[in-house]
Amino acid sequence: MKTIFDIEITNDDLQNVNYKYQLELTSKLDDLDTDFNQDIINEIVLWKVNRYSLLDDKTLSLLNKITKENLILDVEHTITILSQLLKTKGIQLAMASTILRFKNSNIYQIIDQRVYRFIYGVEMPKYFSSVEKQIDFYIDYLQKLKQVCIEKGIDFNLSDRIIYELDKLHNKEIKIKY
């Protein structure tokens, strides 16, 4: 193993030209000259865990068409917004479903390994060949989850949390595969 004492440091090294980590967020954080608040701390944490996702205006506009008053799943709009979210760097299906759930828990819930296996009795697939398959998978999941909630008397707004805890309780001996 080489160390810093074994190499010749170049001018490019000293100018930091190869650094490309989270460029937008890094620049924003580097330019901070204010008191820190929780939002800034959240951005620093996001920077550290490499999970900062910058949404474009079109995606934000589509997302903001969803209101808390919506009670019915609009499949076409969901397909459109998921297409945009899943094309965004750093957003995969689990994160997209989390964003949608916090936008409106009446129609969206977080897709989670524990909830999925407790409903379907099998492990959730890890790989999807396309954005379209992920979208179809999530919409099918939401429809199945809604059906299960009706059959079992579970409040859909809390179903991701309730079923997550039920799986932890009843399947604690089965490890989650990350």
C-alpha positions, 0 to 999 in steps of 0.5 A, a space after each residue: 500500500 502506498 501512502 502520501 509519502 510514497 508519491 509525487 503530488 502534482 499541481 492538478 492534485 493541489 488544485 483539486 481538479 479531480 474532486 467531483 463528489 456531489 458538486 451542487 451540494 458541495 458548492 452550496 455547503 462550501 459557500 455557507 456563511 450563516 448560522 446553522 439550523 436543522 435544514 443545514 444540518 440535514 443537508 450536511 448529513 445528506 452530503 455525507 451519506 451521498 443521498 442528495 437529490 436535486 429535483 428539476 422544476 418539472 419534477 417539483 411541479 408534477 409533485 406539487 400537483 398532488 395534494 393532501 386532499 387527493 384520496 384516489 390513486 391517479 395512475 396516469 399522474 403517478 406514472 408521470 411523476 415516478 418516471 421523473 423521480 426515477 430518472 433523478 440521480 440518487 432516487 430509486 424506487 424506495 426513495 421515490 415512494 418515500 417522497 410520495 408518501 410524505 406528499 400524500 399518505 392517503 394514496 401513497 405508502 413507502 415500499 419496504 422489504 418488510 412490508 412487501 414480504 409480510 404481504 406477499 410471503 416472499 422477498 421483494 425483488 432487488 433488481 428491475 430492468 427498467 423504470 417502467 417495470 419499477 413503476 408497474 411494480 409500485 402501482 401493483 404494490 399500492 393496489 395490493 396494499 390498499 386491498 390488504 388494508 381493507 380486508 384487515 381493517 388497517 388504516 392505509 395512512 399508517 399501513 407502511 408503519 403498521 405492517 413494518 412493525 408486524 413483520 419485525 414482530 412476527 419474522 424477527 428471526 428472518 434477516 433483511 437482505 440489504 
